[in-house]
């Protein structure tokens, strides 16, 4: 198994979380299994997520998809996410 780590800031965590939860089927279809969803203790609008993925190529396609970019914009992501593919 491989992992994907994503960090970004949001304008309002509660609003973002509703959108994030609604987008779960798309993540699951892309093979993402959520392991951790964390918030920065010093900035509660900074979010860090860790996922397990079996297919890194499929994961890369998902994180670069128009669907995900639109979902992030609508949910209130306010910076460029940091995305790491880990083995």
Phi, psi and omega in degrees: 000152178240170182229154174234129177247128181232134176229132173201166177257149179234158180284327182208111186302316183298316177297314180300317184298320177299313179295319179300313179297320179293337181269002182305318180301324179292319177296316181297319179297329178278358176091016180272125174247115182291128176256319182215140169230111187234156175240144177294126182297335180265349178208095187292353175262010172255125188243139175233129181234140176238129179235152170259136178224145178268327186241102184292329178295316178296322178295317178297319178298320180294313183292341177261003185285150175298322180303312181293318180299318178294318179297320179294318180296314181295329184278348177101023173293129188247001176220175177285122180293147169265126183233126181237132173260119188242145176238000000 
